[in-house]
């Protein structure tokens, strides 16, 4: 796509604010042609129900800011995906208040031919929500789906983490520019998403997040996806805005059943009462889509080990095929060893021998990345509960790295969170 052609779309995106209905009016009237919109005059614009502010910006015909953005993006590796680009998501052309331009960083994930599933939820997640989000995201991408979320703290970040750990495809839709990291705690996650996934936004580079940008962003999350799964959230959770967007766009809506009486479950349970499809695992959600995507989605690729394979150390996993793992089989006596007498054969006054309990935490588990190894090692050496701040001081890591590592270690079953924000090895 030529520089001149892209400039028309950048110019148009600057004239109409993200989430504005002006995009629908202009695209329909001018046959989805940004150059026609640019070359039109006041008489043409007056025929449409546009605000005076939008008409004033359209009539300026200024391309200076558009050129600045074009070269800024080119220098920083930000791709521009215009509305008429073949790679532009076709599903976004069929929603209300269509975006006319997307800014992208990361891999070229196919946004048209893959099954795409949005996963959203509260920032203040429970242990149940955390485990469920990680497991379902991991399994969805293992089966071939692309997971879409918003890179917020809580459920969003855990969903992205699950996909990245499974080496799958995930898309983060931001409520700010793609060159802005928000929240700051997700700095490392965003860097990893730029390398292994896709980060996109309709907000121009440099746009800071605000209370209004996130609801605007939510229609893109649901619009990109065939279905939206709300994992956990109260009645006031922003995740329910995404759910309403999905319904208004004619998309499938799913919800994870929650415990009755828990605030974090009020939103999802309300969605279920209103007709959302209940989902307890990835296979529930994929059962219909596998027929629509026979060459893309393979439920049989979901790991044989159910949630425990991801959330529990290898030594604690349970098989689902009726077989016994070698490490869990009863040990036989080795040559030269004698079996201990049973208590029934001991003399009444003979004290029972104290059994030797091996320390299963004496070594750092395999499969952890450097930051998780460091946090595990710090907790292992101290042997007492530590706060995140204490781990930060002892390990020399930054707070964001420590919090991310603790979250994943807790999910995988290596660490237990205690009252008062302290952590200890299991």
N, C-alpha and C positions, 0 to 999 in steps of 0.2 A: 504494500500500500504506500503510495507516494506521500512525501512530506506535505505537499499542498493539500492533498485530500484529508489527511489526518488533522491538519490545522482547522479545517471547517468544523470537524466534530469537537475539537477542543474548544473552539470559539463558542459553539452551540452549548456545550456543557457549562460554560461560564455564564452564559446569558440566562439559563434556566437553573434554578437551584436544585440540588439532588432531592428527589421525592416530590417534585412539582408536577401537577397535572398538565403543565404547559408542554411537556415533552410529548404526551399523547396527542394533544391538539395539533402541534406543529408537524409531527411525523405523519399523521394521517392526512393532513391537508396538503403537504408538500411531497407525498409519495416516498417518505422515508429517505429524503435526499437532503443532506446538510448543505450542499452548495446552493440548491434552490432556496432554502430558507435564508441563507446569507444574501443572496441576490434579490430577494423580495423587498418590497417597499412598504410604506406605512399603510397604504390601502389594503394590501394583503393581510397585514397583521391585524388591522382593525376588523376584519371579517371574523376573527377568532376571539373567543372569550378569554383574552390574556390580560393579566394585570398591567397597570401602567408602568410599573417598574420593569417588568419583563420586556414590554414593547420598547421602552427607552434604551435598554441594553442592546436589543436587537438592532435598533436604528443607528447605534453608534458605529457599528461595523469595524470596531477596533480589533486588530489581530495581534497587538503587541504582547499582551499577557499570554495569549495562546502560543506565540513563538517562544517566549521565555520558558513556559512549561515544557514545550516540546524538547528544547535543548537540555533543560534540567533533567528530564527523564532519560534522555539519550546518554548523558554523562554518568548517570547513576544506575544504569541497567534496569530501568523501569519500563516495562512494555506497555504500549497503548493499544487497547482492544476496542475499536470503534464499532458502532451499532451495525454497520453493514459489512463488517469483516466476517468471512466464513467461519472463523473460530469463535465468534461472539456467541454466547449461550442462547440457543433458540428459545429456551423456556422463558428467558427474561424479555423476549420480544412479545410474549403473550400475557404479560401481567400489566396491571394498572400502574401508572406513574413510572413508565419504563426508564431505565438509565440509558443514556446515549453514549457513554464512554466508561470503560473500566481501566484502572491502573493496576498493573500486575507485577509481582516479583516472585521468582521461583521457577519451578519446572512448568513445562507446557502440558499440563494435565488436560485431557479431552473433556470439555464441559458439555458436550452434546450427546455422545454415543454411550456414555457410561451410566450405570445406575447411580444416582446421587441421593444420599440420605442426609438430611439435616439432623443434628443432635444438639439440643439446647437444654439449659437448666439453670438453677440458682447458683449464685456465687458462694452462698453459705451452705455448702453441701454437707450431707451427713455421711457417715461411713458406708451406709447402705447405698446411697446415691453414687458415691465415689466408686465403689466396687462395681456396681451395675454399669455405670457409664464406661469405665475402662474396659470391662469384659465385652460389652456389646459392641463398642467401637472396634476393638481388636478383632472380634469375630466377623463383623460386617466387612471390614477390608480384607480379611483372610479369604472371604467368599467372593471378593471381586468388586464390592461396592466402594464408592468414593464418599467419604464422610465430610460433611460441611458443618462448620461451626463458627463461632465469633471470637475466639481467642481471649475471652474474658476469664477472670479468675474463676475457680470452682469447676463446675461441670464442663464448660467449654474447653478449658485447658486440659482436663483429664481425658476428654475424648480425643483431642489432637495427640496427646501423649500415647494413648493406647494404639492409635493408628501408626504412629512413628515407630513404636516398639515392635509392631508387627510388619514393618517395612511396607506399609500400604500407602494409598493416596489420600490426602486430606487437603481441604481448602479452608483457609481462614478468611472470613469476610470482616473487614475492619470498619469501625465507626469513626475513622480518622484517616489521614493520609497514609499511604503504604510506607512512607519514610518516617513515620512517627510510631514509637513503641508505646503502647498503652494496653494494660498497666505496666509499669516499670518492672514489676516482679516477673513478667513474662519475657524479659529481654532475651534470655538464652533460648527459650522456646521459639521466639520469633526468628532468631538466627537459624535454628534448625529447620523451621518451616520454610524459610527461604531457600535452603539447600535441598530439602527432601520433599517439600510439598508446594503449595501455591498460596500466596497471600494476595488478596485483591481488595479494591475499594473503588467506589464511584466518587469519593471526595478527592479533590486535587491535592497534590503533594504539599505538605506543610500544614494541612488542616488539623487543628487540635480537636480532641474529643469534647463533646458537651452533652448535656442532658437530652438535647434534641437530635443529635446525630445517631444515637443508637437505635431508637425506634425506626428512623429512616433506613438504617442499615438492615434491620430485621427482615424487611420485605425481600431483600436480595438473598438472604440466607434461605428462606423458604422458597423463593422463586427459582433458585438454581436447582432445587431438589424435587424429586417426584414425591417424596414423603418427608414429614417432619416428626421426629420423636422427642417428646418432652420427657426428660428423665426425672426431674425433681424440681419442685418450686411451689412457693406459697401462692395464694390468690393474687398477690400484688407483684409477683415475679415478672421481670421483663420477658421471660421465656413465653409467657402467655400471650404477649404481643405477637411474637413469632407464630404462635399457634393460630391466632386470629388471622394473621396474614396468609398462612397456609390454607385455611378454610376459604378465605375470600378469593384466593387464586385457584381454587378447585383442586388443591393438592390433598394427598392422603395425610391423615393426622393420627399419630400413635402416642400412647402414653404408658409409662411404667407404673403399675399399681403401687401405691404406698401404704404405709401403716395408718390405720384410722386414728385420728386424734393428733397426728404429727403435723406441725405447721408446714413443713417442707413437702408434705404429701397432699395438702389441701388443694393445690392447683391441679395436679395431675389427676387426683381422684374426681375432681369436678369435671375435668375434660372427659373422663371415662363415663361419667353419668350422662354427659351431653352427647355421647356417641363416638368418641375417639376409640380406636382399636387398641385393646390391651396388648402389651408386649412384655414378655418376661425374659426373652433371649433373642439373639440375632435371627435364629431360624424362624421365629414367629413372624418377624417383619419380612423376611426374604421369601416366604413360601409362595406368595403370588408373583413377586417380581422375577423369580427364577424362570418362570414360563415366558415372561416378556423379554428376558435377556438370556436366552439359552446359551449364547456364546460368551457371555460376560460374567454371569453369576453362577457359582457352583457351591451349593450349600454343603456338599460333602467335603469341601476344603476347610470348613470350620474345624479347629483343632479337636482331636478325639478327647483330650482332657478338657473337661468343661471348666467353668470359671476358675477352679482350683489350679489349673496349669499356669495361669497367669498370676494369680494372687497368692500362691503358696509356694514356699521353697520346695525343691524337688523331693527332698526327703519326706515331706508331709503329704505329697499328692496321693490321691486315691484313683485307682484305675476304674474305668467304666466298662471294661470288657470281661469282667469276671476272673481275670488272671491275677496273679500276685507278683508284685515287683520284687526283684531279687533283694533290694535293700530292706524290704519289709518282711521277708520270709524268716521264720525262726532259725536261728543259727544252730548248727550241729557242733558237737564237741570235736575239737581237733585232736589228731593223734598225740598221745602223751598227756592229754588233759583228763582230769577226773571230774565227774559231775558232783555238785554239792548234794549233801544229804537233804532229803526233804525234812521239813520241820517235824513230821510225825516220828521220824527215826532218831531225833535228837533227844538226849537225856533231858528230863524236866528242868534241871538247873542250868543247862547249857544256854548261854545267851545267843540269840539269833544273830548271825553275821550281818553287818551293815552292807547293803548292796552298793556296788560301785556304779555311780551314775556318770556316764561319759558327758563331757561338756561339748555339746553339739555346736557351740558358737565359738570354738577355739580358732576357727579359720574363717576367712572371708569367703562367702559363697562365690562360685563362678557365675559369669554372665552379667556382672554389674559393671557399669561404666565407671570412669575415674572418680567423678564427684560422689556417686553412691558408695563406692568402695571407701572413700575418705571418711564419709559420714559414718558408715558402718564401723570402720576401724576406730574412729574416735569414741563411739559408744562402747565398743568392745573393750578398749583399753581402760575406760573410766569405770565400767561395771556399775554405774549408778545413773539414775535418771538425769538427763540434761535438757536444758531449754535450747531453742534454736540459737539464741544469742551466745550461749556457752559453747555450743558446737562450733559456731562461727569463729569465736576467739581461739579455740583449741586447734581447729583445723586450718585456719588461715584462709578459708574460703569466704566469698561474700554471702550476704544474707539470702539473696535470691537463689543462688546455687544450693544452699543448705535447705531452704524450704522446698524447692523442687525435688531434691534428692529424698528428703524425709517423706514427702507425699508418696513417691513411687515405692519407697521401701515399706511404707505402711500398707499400700495396696498389695504389694507382693507378699506380705505376711512376715517380713523380717523385723518390723518395728511396731511397737504399741504406743499409741498416744495416751498420756496420762493427764489427769486434771492439772490445771495450772500451766498448760502449754509445755509440759516436759515429755521426753521420749526415752524409751528403753528398748533394748533388744528383746525379742520374744525368746 
